[in-house]
Amino acid sequence: MNLTQSFFRILPEVILTVTGVLIMLIEPVLPKTGSRKPLGWLAILGVLGALYASLAQYGLAPGSGYSGLVQVDAFSTFFHVLICGIILVTLLVALDTMQGAVDNQGEFFALVVFGAVGMLFMTTASELLLVFIGLEISSISTYVLAGLRNRGAKGPEAAIKYFLLGSFATAFFLYGVALIFGATGTTSIPALGAALPLSQTPIFFLVGLAMILIGIGFKVSAAPFQVWTPDVYEGAPPATVGLMSTAPKAAAFAVLLRILYSAFPAYHAHWIPLIWIMAALSMTIGNLGALRQQSVKRMLAYSSIAHAGYLLVAFAALSADGVAAASFYTASYAAMNVGIFAVISHVGGRDEKLTSISDYRGLAYRSPLLGGVLAFFLVSLIGIPFTGGFFGKFYVFSAAIHSGLVWLTVLGLFNSGVAAFYYLRLLTSAYSKPSETLPMESMARITPGLLFALLLTVAATLILGIAPGQVLTRAKAAAATFYPAADTAPAIARHE
């Protein structure tokens, strides 16, 4: 493959890298008291360029670049488009809500863009070492974003906790890569499956794979590696949390899918029990933990743990059904979770004075638009029909049933019922009679950037619920990367 073809395979990453560098070069020459919003629009322009380049890769024949370091196919392109969409909505929300909420808004935009570069490299990497590099780029950016707040001690506390625990998780991942290399002599994901039967030390491989699962389990906040999630979500700005809860998780889940399904599907007997346990623990701990929360952000933090468990159910299905369902569920969860944090970011304001469920009392009366959008996303998170959340769970549990995971499916359905309680508690508060003692009247007007972000997320969640065909087609094409097209999910095809 010539250099031009290889370059085109990493064009989205190149565009975002150039955008981030330009933001860093321009920011110091702007007046100190001037608005940094133009830098936000520059970041949005760069993300749109990366999104266009990612969509163009759908017309590119699947193949590798740079001596097999990157692999561009329907799977990587699906997650490229998803991550670029999440970054776009995050930037639209942050244009106004982050103004005055952080000391250096220009750095915020640069960090978001650079973090996206790492996430895209994670989804397209066919080398474990490149996965590690992308993971580090993404992690360092999110560590700083978690503490990028100019008031209070919660921001720095969240960043320090996230950094310390994240460093341990990264160390586990890297040491796991080293053990796998020692067992197989390669770090190439496509070559690992063929190299393992020739290994003289398979125990190194098993321990290494377990360590990789620990590292990625931390990144997706799956139990029992979820302890950082509530504190970090509570301390970070809502726009940052909306990003952290979706884009890095999408990239990490993509990495886990590629490693497990591309390199080690024949060794599923070793890793399926671990995935099963992580899924069951995540769903149960996440939903039971959310029941006790009065803080909206902490409640949604535990909710994200539970949704990681639903996604892992699809992993345990070990079929094309599972890959397609996991990809679709990632997209639907990203749409509704970024959207709900956009609402929280605006309602809470720069100082986040409104943080508890009781503070949202009467929101629908004071702002019918925000109340209605919040209700829509909560309904989708519950899994009510005609929303992306319903179809996402339907396809996940269908894949699990067809793979014989009846008890895991029953546990997932039970947990979905438990989740309805705390989601409805917030919904009831928003539609209760307003209290005159609450400061909701001072809520700022809805800006064009926020309005457009809400429009995008509501439309995406609605389309994924009532007309999911196009996204399902892309999800099944992603699944065909690991399975022949003829084997893709009959259950999904029947209900498309």
Order of alpha helices (4+ residues) and beta strands (2+ residues): alpha-alpha-alpha-beta-beta-alpha-alpha-alpha-alpha-alpha-alpha-alpha-alpha-alpha-alpha-alpha-alpha-alpha-alpha-alpha-alpha-alpha-alpha-alpha
